[in-house]
């Protein structure tokens, strides 16, 4: 699942502000409504996107990121085997079994570091 972009976050923030503004509509005590919405400048959004990409790249190369990526590959291979066996329970699966074993070995090596 891709990470939400800064623009998506800003759109969510704007929608939440609209909902808060509508909820505070009608009869309300002075000062209880939301503050005016101040959208972030394009430069701030672009800087946030850069920071997100940098953090994601750093996480992906971290021990945790590598281990979780390896585990995700094991899960993908296992899902492919489950789907193949659901279609034909009697079929041999040397290719997918080897891919699953290789993915599991990657997990083992990653976690052993």
Secondary structure, DSSP 8 states (H G I E B T S, - for coil): -----HHHHHHHHHHHHHHHHHHT-SS--TT-S--------HHHHHHHHHHHHHHHHHHHHSHHHHHHHHHHHHHHHHHHHHHHHHH-TT---HHHHHHHHHHHHHHHHHHH-
